[in-house]
Amino acid sequence: MPAQPPSNDDLRLFSDVIEELGEGDDPKLKLEELVAAFGERGFGAMILILSMLALLPWPPGGKAVFAVPIILMSLELAFQRSSIWLPRWALRTSISRAAYRAGVSRIMKTVRYVENLTRPRIPFLTGEVADTITGLVCVILALIMALPIPFGDALPGIALVFFALGMMQRDGIAILLGALATGGCALYLFLIWRTVFEVAHHAAGWLAQIFH
């Protein structure tokens, strides 16, 4: 059977799709609407839009709304699923469409600029084996992003954006940038852990002197 030509939806630019999602009548934008809008673009597009939204300022606990579906989709990517599956409760998760439009308007210029820079290259970094590794790394990054670490959500969020962009555009350079951002995230967490350990150590010594 001859291959089917791509649909009009698949030919639309990623930036056009995320802009159009803000134009719906429903005041709430549900995750199932995002999944339906990106269709065959799959995991990369969904992780990319959720990661970009997660980088915006949200109330405490707001990051988890984005981290949970990212974790689920990253696991599906790692296990080589061909299409996105999310539980019904996750698909019903929503954000204010007005907040979505406001957030998208702030990042649209950057999205269009980066979109024009990316293209398929370094194919071994975007093959099946690479997708498995990338998916597992994205699970860890999403978990870190959801933790209440001071300024700890920015680096994993940026790394997720690069990885997702690389998967969507099959761009190995973006994957390498994601790996670099992941390394920066690991270094930051190590410094945070070391600082907490040192503070706890000195506090314990100070208390010991007081009660000696």
N, C-alpha and C positions, 0 to 999 in steps of 0.2 A: 504493500500500500504506500503511495507516495506521501512524503511528509506534508503536513498541513501548514499553510503559511501562517505566520504569527498574526494574532488578532490585533485590532486597533488598540486594545488596552495594553498589550505587550509592547507596542511600538511607542507608547507615550513615554516621555522622559520621567524619571523618578521625581524630579522637582515639580513637574506639572501635576503628578498624582497627589503628592502631599499637599499642594496648594488647593486642589479641588476638594480634598477631604474636609477642608474647613468651610465649605459652602453649603453643606447639608441643612435641611430644615430642622432636624432634631437637635435640641440644645445640648444633648449629650452625644459624644463620639465614642462608640463602643469598639472594643478590640476586634469583634467579628467584622465590623465594617472595614477596618484596616486590612484584615486578612483577605477579604473579598476584593478589595481595591487592588492589591498587589498581585494576586493570582499566581501566575507562573513565575513571577520574579522570586517568590519563595522566601527562604530563610534570610538571605542577606538583606533584602529590602525591609523585612519586618524587624529584624534586629537593629538595623540602621535607624529606622524612624523611632523606635522605642528608646534606643540609646541616646539619640539627639534630644528627645523630650526629657529624658532623665537628667540631662545636664542642666536643664533649666531649674531655677529655684522653686522648691515645693515645700509644703508644710512637713513637719516631722513624720516619718513613716511613708511619705509619698513616693520615695524611691522604690519601695517594695512593690508598688503597683506595676512598675515597669520591670523590676528585676525578676519577678516570678515567671512571666511569660518568656522573657529572654532565656532563663534557665531551662524551661521546658523545650523551647525551640532549639537551643544549643545542644541539648541531649539528643533530640531527634536528628539533628544534623550529624552529630558524632556517630549515631547508629545507622546512618545512611538511609533515613527515610526520604522518599521521593516527594512528599508533600507535607504541608504543615497540619498537625492535629493538635488541638488544644481542648481541654475539658470545657463543658458548657459554662461553668462558673467563671472561668478565665475569659471566655469570649464575651461574657456580659459585663466585664470590667469596663468602666467608662471614665472619661474626663470631660470637663466642660469644653464644648466646641469653641466657645469664645476664648478660653485660655489657650486652647490648641492654636487658634488663629493668631493670637498675640505672640505665642512662642515661635510659630513658623515664620512670622513676619520678621523676627529678629535674626533668624538663621538663614533665610532664603538666599540672600546674596552669596553667602559662603557656600551653600549647597550647590548653587548653579556654577560657581567658580570651580569647585572641586570636581563636580560632575564633568566639566569640560576637560579636566586634566587626566581623568582616569581612562584606561583602555586595557584590553586583554594583553598581559605580558607575564613572563616567567611562569609558564603553565604548571610546572611541577609544584608550585606553592598554592595552587588552587585546584588540584586534583582530588580524587576520592580520599586518599590517605591523608593529604593535607587538611581536607575538610574535617576529618575525624579529630585530628589534633586541635585544629582551630575551634571546633565545637566544644571540646573539653576545656580548653583555655577560657573560652567565653563563659562557661558555667562558673568557673572560679572567679572571673572578673565580676560577673553579675552578683555573686554572693558577697564579694567585697564591697561592691557599690551600695548594697542594701544595709551594710553595717553602719552604726552610728560613730564613725571615725571622723574627727575634725578634718575637713577638706579632703577626706579620703574617697569621696565619690567622683571627683573630677578625673583623676588619672585612669581608673578603670573604665569610666564612661568614654573617655577619649580613645582608649585602646579598643573598646567595643565598636566604636564608630569606624575606626580604621579597618578592623577585621571584617565587619559587615560590608563595608564599601568594597573591600577586596573580593569578598565572596560574590557580591552582586555583579560587579564589573569584571570579575576574573582577573584582577589586577594584583600581581605578586608584589609590586612596590607598596601598595596599601597594606598587604599582609605583613611585610617587613616593618613598616611603620607601626603597625599594631603590636608586633613583637617588641619593638623598641619601647613603646609606651607601657607595655606589660612589665618590662624590666624596670622602668622608672617607678611603676606602681609597687613592685616588690621591694625596691630600695627604700621607698617612702615608708612602707609598712614596717620594714626592718628598723628604720630610724625611730619610728613611733614606739615600737616594742622596746627598743633599747632605752629610749628616754623614760618610758613608764617604769622599766626595770630599775634604772638608776634612781629615779625619784623614790620608788618603793624601798630600795635598799637604804638610801640616806634617811628616809623617814623612819625605818625600822631601827637604824642606829641611833637616831635622835631620841626615839621613844625609850630605847634601852638605857640610854644615859640618864634620862629623866627618872625612870623607875628603878634604877640600880641602887 
